[in-house]
């Protein structure tokens, strides 16, 4: 499942490629019947909150959640747009770019009121500007009130929006934090470090288009697997202590960790 940085990156591309253009929106697959209500309207803005994207038009807002199987296919053209490939749920056609949406969990037309309801339901997003520290305070308050393991809380989109399996594992490792510690027992300083680290790492993901959680990768590590400290490295040596990286299931999701570093 794409994590928050991917959705923010896609929203940025929508704003760049389609901003203020009147888009032709169709559903080659025939599943998105509401598309006709906004086809021909100008895209006012594209916004990401966690793993969800909101495309704002005058008549309403299209909410998109890729889920596990969803993906975007952007293609540029000079004269005639290329034909859809595969089962395209929704096609967004601009003057020189087409974006095809395949296999999303959600693609629906909603009202502005519904968007505000989602804002309240979703937790704070580390990629959003937070000059007053309000979002950080929300995250700290939520953690302080629950005995749910911190490894589970970080995957709760109502607690912190945009974190997925990769960032969850890497953030915990980078703070030497055991995943089973009750959230309310994690020191506030560690929680703040997790929040700040998420902001920094996810911003790198937005800018570079890939997830990088290990310092030095851009300076010449040879393999994609070198991007991470623990993710998908079960049975291998810890890059810090030399111990063995472990794998467990937490709330049905795989979690990679180092038993020596994350006591």
C-alpha positions in Angstrom: 0.0 0.0 0.0 1.4 3.4 -0.9 2.4 5.4 2.1 1.7 9.1 2.7 4.7 10.5 0.8 3.5 8.9 -2.4 0.0 10.4 -2.1 1.5 13.9 -1.4 3.8 13.5 -4.4 0.8 12.5 -6.6 -1.2 15.5 -5.4 1.7 17.8 -6.2 1.8 16.3 -9.7 -1.9 16.8 -10.2 -1.6 20.5 -9.2 1.3 20.9 -11.6 -0.1 19.0 -14.6 -3.8 19.8 -14.3 -4.1 22.9 -12.1 -6.9 25.3 -13.3 -7.4 23.2 -16.4 -10.9 21.9 -17.4 -10.5 18.2 -17.2 -12.4 15.6 -19.1 -13.1 12.8 -16.6 -14.3 9.4 -17.8 -14.6 5.9 -16.5 -13.3 3.4 -19.2 -14.1 0.6 -16.8 -17.6 1.9 -16.3 -17.4 1.8 -12.5 -17.1 5.5 -11.6 -20.6 6.6 -12.7 -20.4 10.0 -10.9 -17.6 11.2 -13.1 -20.0 12.9 -15.5 -21.1 15.3 -12.8 -17.7 17.0 -12.8 -16.3 16.4 -16.3 -15.4 19.6 -18.0 -14.8 21.4 -14.7 -11.5 23.1 -13.7 -9.3 21.5 -11.1 -9.2 24.0 -8.3 -6.7 22.2 -6.0 -5.3 18.8 -5.2 -4.7 17.9 -1.6 -3.3 14.9 0.3 -4.1 14.0 3.9 -2.2 10.9 4.9 -3.0 8.2 2.4 -6.0 9.9 0.9 -6.2 12.4 -1.9 -8.9 15.0 -2.5 -9.3 16.7 -5.9 -11.3 19.9 -5.6 -13.7 21.0 -8.3 -16.5 23.6 -8.1 -19.3 21.0 -8.0 -17.6 18.7 -5.5 -14.5 16.8 -4.5 -13.2 13.5 -5.7 -11.8 11.4 -2.9 -9.3 8.7 -3.8 -7.7 6.1 -1.6 -5.4 3.7 -3.5 -5.5 0.9 -0.9 -3.3 -2.1 -1.5 -3.8 -2.5 -5.3 -4.5 1.0 -6.6 -2.0 2.9 -8.7 -1.7 5.8 -11.1 -0.4 5.9 -14.6 0.6 9.3 -15.9 1.3 9.8 -19.6 2.1 12.9 -21.7 1.0 13.3 -25.3 1.3 15.9 -28.1 -1.8 15.4 -30.1 -4.1 12.5 -29.3 -4.2 11.0 -25.8 -3.1 7.3 -25.6 -5.7 4.6 -25.2 -6.3 3.2 -21.7 -4.4 0.2 -20.7 -6.2 -2.4 -18.5 -9.1 -1.9 -16.2 -9.0 1.9 -15.7 -11.4 3.1 -13.0 -11.1 6.8 -13.8 -9.3 8.8 -16.5 -8.3 12.4 -16.0 -7.6 14.1 -19.3 -5.9 17.5 -19.5 -4.3 19.4 -22.4 -1.1 17.4 -22.6 -1.3 14.8 -19.8 -3.6 11.9 -19.0 -3.7 10.2 -15.6 -5.3 6.8 -15.4 -6.4 5.4 -12.0 -6.4 1.6 -11.7 -7.7 -0.6 -8.9 -8.3 2.0 -6.1 -10.1 1.0 -2.9 -12.1 4.3 -3.1 -12.9 6.7 -5.9 -16.0 8.7 -5.1 -17.5 12.2 -5.5 -18.2 13.9 -2.1 -19.1 17.3 -0.8 -16.9 19.9 1.0 -18.7 19.0 4.2 -17.7 15.4 3.8 -14.1 16.5 3.2 -14.2 18.4 6.5 -15.6 15.2 8.2 -12.6 13.3 6.9 -10.2 16.0 8.2 -11.6 15.4 11.7 -11.5 11.7 11.4 -7.9 11.4 10.2 -5.0 12.0 12.5 -2.4 14.7 12.0 -0.2 14.3 8.9 3.5 14.9 9.4 3.8 16.2 5.9 1.4 19.1 6.6 2.9 22.4 7.7 2.5 22.8 11.5 3.9 26.1 12.5 2.0 26.2 15.8 2.8 22.6 16.9 -0.9 21.8 17.0 -0.6 18.6 15.0 2.3 17.3 17.1 0.3 18.1 20.3 -2.6 16.0 18.9 -0.3 13.1 18.3 1.2 13.3 21.7 -2.2 13.6 23.4 -3.5 10.6 21.5 -0.5 8.5 22.5 -0.7 9.5 26.1 -4.3 8.3 26.4 -3.9 4.7 25.1 -2.3 1.5 26.2 -2.2 0.3 22.6 1.4 -0.8 21.6 3.3 2.0 19.9 3.9 -0.3 16.9 0.2 -0.5 16.4 -0.6 3.1 17.1 1.7 4.3 14.3 -0.4 2.4 11.8 -3.6 3.9 13.1 -4.6 6.6 10.5 -6.7 8.3 13.1 -3.7 8.8 15.3 -1.1 9.8 12.7 -1.9 9.9 9.0 0.3 8.6 6.3 2.5 6.1 8.1 2.6 2.6 6.7 4.6 -0.6 7.2 7.9 0.7 6.0 8.0 3.9 7.9 6.6 2.3 11.0 9.4 -0.3 11.2 12.1 2.2 10.3 10.9 5.0 12.7 10.8 2.6 15.7 14.3 1.2 14.9 15.8 4.7 14.5 14.5 5.6 18.0 15.6 2.3 19.5 11.9 1.9 20.5 10.4 -1.5 21.3 7.2 -1.9 19.3 5.3 -3.6 22.2 5.6 -0.7 24.7 2.3 0.8 25.5 2.0 4.2 23.7 1.2 5.9 27.0 4.5 4.6 28.5 6.7 5.9 25.6 8.5 9.1 26.8 7.1 12.3 25.2 10.6 13.0 24.0 10.7 9.8 22.1 7.3 10.4 20.6 8.4 13.9 19.5 11.5 12.4 17.9 9.3 9.9 16.0 7.1 12.7 14.8 10.1 14.9 13.7 11.8 11.9 12.1 8.6 11.1 10.2 8.4 14.6 8.9 12.0 14.5 7.7 12.0 11.1 6.1 8.6 11.5 4.4 9.7 14.9 2.9 12.7 13.0 1.4 10.2 10.5 0.0 8.1 13.3 -1.6 11.2 14.9 -3.2 13.0 11.8 -4.3 10.1 9.5 -5.1 11.5 6.6 -3.1 11.6 5.8 0.5 15.0 6.4 2.1 15.4 5.8 5.8 19.2 5.1 6.1 21.7 7.9 6.1 24.2 7.8 3.3 22.1 5.9 0.7 22.2 8.8 -1.8 26.0 8.9 -1.4 26.5 5.5 -3.1 25.0 2.5 -1.4 24.8 0.0 -4.3 21.5 -1.9 -3.8 17.9 -0.7 -3.2 17.8 -2.9 -0.1 20.5 -0.7 1.4 17.9 2.1 1.8 16.5 0.5 5.0 17.8 -0.5 8.4 15.3 -3.3 9.1 12.5 -3.4 6.6 12.4 -6.8 4.7 15.8 -7.8 6.3 14.6 -10.6 8.5 17.4 -13.0 9.4 20.1 -10.6 8.2 22.6 -8.8 10.5 21.6 -5.5 12.1 23.5 -2.7 10.5 24.1 -1.2 14.0 24.7 -4.0 16.5 25.3 -7.1 14.3 22.4 -9.0 15.8 19.7 -10.8 13.7 16.7 -8.8 12.4 13.5 -10.4 13.5 10.0 -10.5 11.9 6.7 -10.8 13.6 3.0 -10.1 12.9 1.4 -7.2 14.8 -2.3 -6.8 14.2 -2.0 -9.0 11.0 0.8 -6.8 9.5 4.5 -7.7 9.2 6.9 -5.8 11.5 10.6 -6.0 11.2 12.8 -5.1 14.2 16.1 -5.7 16.0 15.6 -7.3 19.4 19.0 -6.0 20.6 18.6 -2.4 19.6 14.9 -2.1 20.4 14.7 -3.6 23.9 
